[in-house]
Amino acid sequence: MRVAEEVALPDHRGVPRSGGAPHRVRSGWPVWTVLVGAVAAVAFWVVHDALIDDSYITLSYARNLAFHGHWGLIGGEVSNSATAPLNVLVLAAFTAVLRQPVVALGVVFVLANIALALLLRAAARSSGLPGWTGPLGALLVAGNPLVLSTVGLEMTLASALLGLLLLASVRGGPVLFGVAAGLLALTRLDLAVFVLVVLIGRPGLWRGWWRWLLTAAAIALPWFTFSWFYFGSAVPDTLVIKQLQRSWGDWDFSNGLGLYHEVFPTAVVVSLIPPLLGLVCLPVLCALRAFRRVVRLWPWALLGLGGVAHYYLYTLLGVPPYHWYYAPSLIGLSLLLAGVLGAVRREVSLLLGCGLLVAQAWFAAAHGMPWREAAIATNWASAADYARIGTEVGRQLGAGTVSSPGEIGTIAYFCDCAVVDGFSDRGYLPDQLRQRLAAASPPVRALLELNYRNFTPEPPRPITYTLRREPGAGAWTIASTWAGESHLVLEPRER
């Protein structure tokens, strides 16, 4: 049943009027909520067997925290390689209740997409846009092949929080803005780029700067303070680990999408169409910002600008082109496109929006139902291959310790044993930190030294077995679209 609600229509500046009798507008938000939830549930079913290796790192953290109160990738070793602490905490809370980490992930995925739809819908209403703009934006994000290839990481949660940031930008509420800023910082520090762009683009927020600053600090500082003293690092160790990797030969973040297009052409094209359309709209909105019919879209444009700024930041860092690094930019620009579609003629917007959604649904079905491999992934093996091998390694290993072959997440999750590398054993961190400090500029070096001021190095765990990847087929054959066929070998470590 459709529910009627009262909304204030915007004035000539695109700002909702505070006086006068409100107009009664028919709204179908319960129907939209059920629809988005149903689509998200189907999407998770499609991808649940094709989670990438890094997703299982997150699931291992969540399982260990939920069942054992332990923060680490493997039991018995405290680690700090979870890039998104808030994502781990949320997944652990649901895992503690549901007892199955993958089921918990599915519930969080559905709820986050519903939250995104409702937040975007509220932002659209406050901007004078039709309510269906919110569900459309949420579906464009949820069905994006690249974003679906990050399920298990923090991008689904981040998209919902970007919706919260948009709502705070539209309404100009400093406390709500502080909540969004604090939660985004706990999700991933680089998402603060979006917060900074909104602050620059919405100077009215500075009038209540102390309110949003105190709110954000109250949310984020307790965890960072705890992490600084307990782990010896306020930020995750992946800040050091990933920056040491730099590039993959001639490919880094700046040109990595070209590499993915060579291997996964259809997935990349379908993923990039909505954000590229948003990117085309962005300079037009910036140029026409002074016009009253365009000013209501300015908060949506700021999300697009945040996506561009995020892309530029990662280009400057020169990090490897891991596909999930592109997700924030794609999400920000796709949400901008949703806002633009809500502002143009209904027939045109619905035709284009439905066309984009149909393209995403077509690709998801064509890739297999359910997926056996993520649409875009750089793993050497499918999740099923690693699950099978991890289970067998766990049976053979017993109480021993095995070195990771280079991809640790899925094997460690299904092995439930001591698989070690720099992500699970902080004994490897001192050497990595020394390398990073040697290459850092003086300001960055000073920040890193401050961050690791409380870190106490310990020797790495003794290794009894080595798990090694070799080309061609073998006893434990693995294969992927990205890496072709190879095999893993387990052998005792020479003493």
N, C-alpha and C positions, 0 to 999 in steps of 0.2 A: 504494500500500500504506500502511496506517495504521501509524504508528510509536508504540510505547509509550514513555512517559517517566515519570520519578519526580518528583512534586511534593509539597510539604508542605502539608497542608490548614491553613486558618487557625484560630487559637484564638478565644476568645469575643470578643476585641477586633477581629477581622478581620485579625490579623497572623499570617503563616505561622509555625508552630511550628518551632523549630530542633532539637528533640530528638525521639527516637522514630523508629520505622521509617516511612519514607515510604510513601505509598499509590501504587500503580501505577495511572496513569490513561491511558486510551487517547487518543491525540492524533492528529489528522489535519492537522498544520501544513503538510506538503508539499503536500497537496491544496488547502488554503486558499491557500497562496502562489501556486500555479499559477492558481487561480481569480481571485484579486485581480489578478494580473498580466495575465491574459487580458481581464478586464473593463476594466482601465486601458488596455490596448492598443486595444481597440475604442472606448473613450471618446475616446482621442486621435485615432483615425482619424475619428471623427464630427466633431470640432471643428477639425481641422488646417487646413482651408480658411477658417475663420471666426475666426482670431486677431484680437484687437483691436489698435488702432494702437499702444498703449503696449507691447504684447508685442513688436512689431517694433523698438521702441527697444532693448529688452533683447537681441534677436537681433542687432541691428547692433553693439552693444557686444561681444557674445560673438564674432561673426565677426571684427571688427577685432582683438580681442585674440588670437584663435586663429591668424589668418593673418598678422598684421603686428606683433604685440606692442604694439598701440596701444590706449590707453584713451580711447575717444571714440565718439560716435555716427556721425561722418563722418570720412573720412580727412583728415589734415592739421590737424585741430583737436582739441586735448585738451579734454575736457569732463568734468564731474562730476555729471551728471544721472541716473546709474544709481542708483535708490533702494535696490536690493538688491545690494551688491557680491558677496556670497557666491553669489547666483544667477548672476550674470554669470561668476564664476570657474568654477563647476561646468559651466555650459553651454559655456564656452570650452574647457574640458578635453575634453569629449566632442566638441565641434566639431573640435578639432585632430586627433582620431583618425578621426572619421566623415566629415569634410569637408563635411557638409551641416548647417547650423544647425537646420533644422526637424526633420530626422531625429534630431539630438542632443537636441533638446527632447523628442521623443517618448520616447526612451530614458530620459531623466531623469524624465519624468512617470511612466512605468511603474515605474521603480526606486523613486521616492519613495513611490508608493502601496503598493508591496510592503513597503518599510521601515516605513511607518505601520502596516500590518496586523501585522507581526511585533512592533513595539514595543508596540502596544496589546495584542496577545495576551500578551506577556510581563508587561505591567502587570496584565492581567486575572488571569493565573495567580497572580501575587504578591498580588493582592487577594482571592483565593479565588473568582474568577468563572470561568465556563466560557471555554475558549479561543476559542470562536467569537465572543466579544464583540469581539475585535480585528478580524477581517475584516469583521464587520458595521459597526463604526465607520468603517473605512477605505472601505468601499463607500458608506456614507451621505455621506461627504465627497466621494469621487471622482465620484459621480453627481449632486451638487447642481448645478442649472442655473446658479446665480450663480457658484459656484466654477469650473465648467467655462467660464464666460465670462471667467475670469481666466487661463486657461492661457497660459503664456509669461511671466507675471509670477511673483512669488516665492511665491504662496500654496500651491502644491503642495509646495515645499520646506519652507515654514513649517509646514504641517500635519504633516509627518514629524518636524520638530524639536519640535513641541508634543507629539507622541507620546513623544519622548525625554524631554522635561521631565516628562511624566506618569510615566514609568517611574522617573525619579530621585526624584520626589515619593513614589511608592509605596514604593520601597525605601530611601529616606532616605540615599542615597549622595552625599556632598558633591562628590566628583570628577565623578561622572556629572552631577550638577546643574550644576557649573561648566562642563562641556562643552556642555550644552544652553543655558545662559545665554549663553556666548560666541558660539555659532553663531547663536542667535536675534538677538543684537545685530548680527552681521555681515549677517544677512538683512534685518532692518529694525528700526531702533532702537525704534519704538513697541511692538514685541513684548516689550520689557522689562516692559511692564505685567503680562504673564502671569507672568514671573519674580518680580516684586515680590509679586503675590498669593500665589504658592506659598510664598515666604519668610515672609509674614505668617501663612499658614494652616498651615505646617509648621515651628513654632519649633524642632523638633529639629535642623533643618539649621544653625541658628546655632551649635551646639556645634562644628562643624567649619568655621566661617565662613572661616578663612584658607585652607582647602584648596580650597573652591569659588571663592573670590575670586581666588586665584592662578591656578587653572585657567582661569577665564573671562578673566582679564587676559592670560594667555599666548596665548589663542586670538584675542581681539579687538583688543588694543592694538597689535600690529604693523601691522595694516592702518590703523587710525585715525591712528596716528603718521605712517605713510607718507603718508596722504592729507592730513594737516594740513600737512606740509612740501612735498609735491610739487604738490598741487592748491591749496594755500592754504586748505583747508577740511577739517576732520576728518569732517564729515557731508556728504551729497550736497546740491547746490544746490537740489534740489527742495523742501527744507525752506523755502526762501525763496520759490521760484516758486509753489508750491501755496498757501501762506498768503496771498499777495497776491491770489489769485483770490477768496477769501472765499466768496461764495454765488452761486447762479444765480437772481437775482431774489428771490422769496419762498422759494426752496428752498435749504436747506443740509443738512449731514449729519443733523441731528436729525429732519428730516421727509422726507428724500430717498426713503425707501422708498415713501412714499405717491405720489411722482411716478413712480417706476418701476412701481408697480402700475397707474397710469393707462395707461401705454404698453405694458407687458409683463405683464398681469395673471396669466396662467397660470404663467409662469416664476417670478414673485415668490411666488405662493402655494406652488408645489411647493418652492421654495427655502427658504421660511420654516417649513414644517411641522415638520421635525426640530428646528431650534433653538428654536422656540416650545414644543414639547413638553419640551425640555430646560429651558427657562426656567421652565415650570410646576413641574417637579420640583425646581428649585433651592431655593426657600424651604422646601420640605418636608424636604429633606436637611439644610439648615441648622438647622431646628427640631428634627430628630430625631438630630442628630449624636451625642448622648450615648448613644444606644442601640447595643448591640454589633453588631447586624445592619446598621446604617447606617454605622458608623464606617469600614468598609472602602471605602465609596464616597466618602469625604471627598476624597481626591486628585482624583477625577474631578469632584467638585463644584467644586474649586478652578479647574479649567479653565473651567467654566461661569462662575464668578465673574470669571475673567480676561476672558472674552468680554464680560461686562456692563461691567467696568471700562474695557475698550478702547472700547466704544461711548460710554461717558460721557466719556472723554478727548477723543474726536473731536468730540463734541457741544460741549464747552467750547472747543475750538479754532475751531469755526465754519467748518470747511473745506467746500469744495464736496462734493456727494454722489456722488463717483465710486464706481461700484458695487463696485470691488475693496476700497474702504475698509471695507466691511461684512463681508468674508470672514473676518477673524480671529474676530469675534464669532460668526458662523455656525458656524465650525469648532469653536470651544471648546464651544459649547452642544450641538452635534451629538455630540461625543465624550462629553459628560456623559450625553446620552440613551443612547448605546451602553452605558455603564456601568450605568445604571439598568435597561436591558433585560436585561443579563446577570445582574442580581440578583433579578428577579422570576420568576414561574413560566415555565418553558421554553415552554409552549404559547402563553401570552400574548405573551411577548417575540418569539418567532419569527414569530407571526402579524402582529404590528404591524411588526416589522422588515422582513419580506418585503413587507408592504403598502407601506411607504415606498419600498423599492427598486423595486417594480413601478411605482409612480407616477413615479419618476424615469426609469425606462427607457421608460415610455409617453411622457413628455414629450420625451425625446431623439429617439425615433423620429418623433413627430408633428411635430417642428420641422424634419425633413428629414434625409436620410441620404446623404451627410454634410451638415453644416450649411453654409449659405452666409453666414450672419450669426450672430453670437453671440446666445444667448438673451436676454441683457441687455447692451446696449451703447449708448454715446452718441456713436459716430462718425458722421460725415456720409456715409460711404460704406462699402461692403463691402471686405474685403481684396482681392477680385478686381478691383474698380474701381481701387483705389489701386495695385495691382500693375501693371495695364495702363498707367495714366497715368504711374507712376514710370518704367517701362521706356521709354516714349516721350519723357518729359522728359529722361532720361539721354542718349538719342540726339541730341536737339536742343541740349542745353545744352553739351556738350563740356567745356571747361575752365572754363566760367563758374560763377557762384554764383547760386543762386535762393533767394528768401525763401520760407519755409514759408507755406502758406495758413492755418495754424492747427493742423493735424494733420500731424505730420512723420514718424512712425515707419515706416509702410509705404511711403510714397513714397521716403524716404531709403534704405530697404533695397533696393528694386528698382531705384531710379535709380542707386545706388552712385556718387553724385556729391555735390557740395557744396550741400546743402539746409540753410539756416540759420534758426535762431530761438534763443530763450533756452535750449533744450535741447541744441543742438549747438555753439553759439558763445558762449563765456564773455565776449565783448565786451559782451554785453547785461546781464551780471550787475551791474556797478556801479550802474546806475540802479535796478535791482530791489532791490538791497541798501539803497540810500539810502531808497527808499520803505518798506521793511520796518523799518528802524531808526527812521524818523520816527514810525511807528505803534506801536512796541514799548514795553512798560513798562520802567522802569530795569533790573530784573534780567535781563529777556530781552535788552535792548539790550547789556548787559555781556557776556552769553554769546555773542551774535552777533559782537560786536567781537573777543572772544577767539578764536572759531572762525575768523574771517577775518583774523586778525592777519598771517598769512603770504601773503595773497592779493595778487598784483600785477596791477592792472587793465591790460588791453590793449584797443585799439580794435576794434570789430567788423569782421568781414571785409567788404570792399566787395561790394556786390550788383550784379550785371549783369542779372538777370531777376527778375520778380515773378510768383509763382503765386498767383492770387487766386480766391476762391470767390464766385460770384454766383448769385442765385436762378434757377430755371427750367432748361430744357434747353439744351444747347449742344454744342460739338464734343466736349468731355470731360464727358459727363453722369455724375453720380454720384447715388446714392440710398441711403437706409436707412430702416428703420422709425422710427427716432428723429427724423431731420431731414427726411424727405421727399426731393424731387428738387431738385437744383441742378447747377451745372457749374463747372469750373475753367478759368481763362484764364491762359495763359502769355504774357507780353509783356516787351519790353526795359525796363529801368529807365531813367527819364529822368535825364539827367546835369545 
